[in-house]
Amino acid sequence: MLKIDALEFGYRSNRKILDDIKFDVSNGECVAILGNNGAGKSTMLKCLNKIISPQKGSVVVNEVDILKLNRLDIAKNTAYVAQKSEGSRITVYDAILLGRKPYIKLAPKKEDYDIVEKIIESLSLEKFSLRYIDELSGGELQKVMIARALAQEPKVLLLDEPTSCLDLKNQLEVLKLIQDITKEKEIAVVIVIHDLNLALRYCDRFLFLKDNEIFCYGGMDVMTSENIGAVYQVPVTVQSYQNQKVVIPLT
Ligand SMILES: Nc1ncnc2c1ncn2[C@@H]1O[C@H](COP(=O)(O)OP(=O)(O)OP(=O)(O)O)[C@@H](O)[C@H]1O
């Protein structure tokens, strides 16, 4: 469904941040983008949505190179939640309804309101729906931004550290919801995430970025102490606890 090929990007012409990035994400699959600070994870996510334009390569969603589309058509394919979001003077309800913008012609239809209300309920945002988003806590705002992206009903969902401001209960609930939607709607999800144990629990495939390139990409088989140690320069052990792989640092 999502096919990235030969992607190359540098903020300045003399320094490549991403070199020959090539990977596929299937329907119903969630991929974790892993790697240390400054590895280029956020940059890569922005290239997949043409927020920044790669110097080379293609990002194909259902046979169409989205790098050749305009912003409105990209928004019908791909939703993106940034690492940091700014609050503004609109209500939570309206902020989520904005996710429907690519589909709204003159005014929202009943279907748009129904989608927004269902998402508000599934993220337990009912009691916030009439609050202004510039009055929310960091975690509440993060959930609203995820809700807006889900309201967009994308084929590809790009999330940059979606749980960085969330408490443990919300981290688990939000990632479980994303996992369920990934399978139910058969969308392709790409998540930049620092917590390896959350990635192991909720993602299907794992892509490590290191030194501007893909260090390795695959299923559980790439989540080894050797790969994690080489990428993060920290000795770890990978153990199994109640049929769930967990990463434990050895320092
Ligand atoms: N707008 C920009 N202009 C110039 N350089 C940038 C810009 N944004 C990021 N960079 C540089 O590009 C490199 C990759 O940054 P990026 O934010 O993609 O890393 P990351 O892997 O997401 O890091 P983190 O885990 O810390 O969020 C870094 O060296 C960063 O300093």
The ligand as an SDF file (V2000), in Angstrom:
LIG
                    3D

 31 33  0  0  0  0  0  0  0  0999 V2000
   14.6290   22.7230    9.7800 N   0  0  0  0  0  0  0  0  0  0  0  0
   15.8510   22.2050    9.8760 C   0  0  0  0  0  0  0  0  0  0  0  0
   16.9100   22.8170    9.2990 N   0  0  0  0  0  0  0  0  0  0  0  0
   18.1560   22.2860    9.3580 C   0  0  0  0  0  0  0  0  0  0  0  0
   18.4540   21.1250    9.9920 N   0  0  0  0  0  0  0  0  0  0  0  0
   17.4390   20.4780   10.5910 C   0  0  0  0  0  0  0  0  0  0  0  0
   16.0940   20.9760   10.5710 C   0  0  0  0  0  0  0  0  0  0  0  0
   15.3030   20.1070   11.2430 N   0  0  0  0  0  0  0  0  0  0  0  0
   16.1050   19.1080   11.6770 C   0  0  0  0  0  0  0  0  0  0  0  0
   17.3910   19.3280   11.2890 N   0  0  0  0  0  0  0  0  0  0  0  0
   18.5460   18.4540   11.5380 C   0  0  0  0  0  0  0  0  0  0  0  0
   18.3090   17.2220   10.8620 O   0  0  0  0  0  0  0  0  0  0  0  0
   18.7620   16.1170   11.6430 C   0  0  0  0  0  0  0  0  0  0  0  0
   17.6130   15.1330   11.8410 C   0  0  0  0  0  0  0  0  0  0  0  0
   16.6140   15.7600   12.6310 O   0  0  0  0  0  0  0  0  0  0  0  0
   15.2460   15.0350   12.9720 P   0  0  0  0  0  0  0  0  0  0  0  0
   14.4040   15.9900   13.7300 O   0  0  0  0  0  0  0  0  0  0  0  0
   14.6940   14.4330   11.7420 O   0  0  0  0  0  0  0  0  0  0  0  0
   15.7760   13.8590   13.9370 O   0  0  0  0  0  0  0  0  0  0  0  0
   14.9650   12.8250   14.8310 P   0  0  0  0  0  0  0  0  0  0  0  0
   15.5450   11.4690   14.5410 O   0  0  0  0  0  0  0  0  0  0  0  0
   13.5070   12.9770   14.6360 O   0  0  0  0  0  0  0  0  0  0  0  0
   15.4020   13.2910   16.2940 O   0  0  0  0  0  0  0  0  0  0  0  0
   14.6430   13.2520   17.7290 P   0  0  0  0  0  0  0  0  0  0  0  0
   14.6090   11.8040   18.1380 O   0  0  0  0  0  0  0  0  0  0  0  0
   15.5810   14.0490   18.5890 O   0  0  0  0  0  0  0  0  0  0  0  0
   13.2900   13.8780   17.5760 O   0  0  0  0  0  0  0  0  0  0  0  0
   19.3050   16.7090   12.9390 C   0  0  0  0  0  0  0  0  0  0  0  0
   20.6960   16.8020   12.8340 O   0  0  0  0  0  0  0  0  0  0  0  0
   18.6680   18.0880   13.0000 C   0  0  0  0  0  0  0  0  0  0  0  0
   19.5100   18.9860   13.6870 O   0  0  0  0  0  0  0  0  0  0  0  0
  1  2  1  0
  2  3  1  0
  2  7  2  0
  3  4  2  0
  4  5  1  0
  5  6  2  0
  6  7  1  0
  6 10  1  0
  7  8  1  0
  8  9  2  0
  9 10  1  0
 10 11  1  0
 11 12  1  0
 11 30  1  0
 12 13  1  0
 13 14  1  0
 13 28  1  0
 14 15  1  0
 15 16  1  0
 16 17  2  0
 16 18  1  0
 16 19  1  0
 19 20  1  0
 20 21  2  0
 20 22  1  0
 20 23  1  0
 23 24  1  0
 24 25  2  0
 24 26  1  0
 24 27  1  0
 28 29  1  0
 28 30  1  0
 30 31  1  0
M  END
$$$$
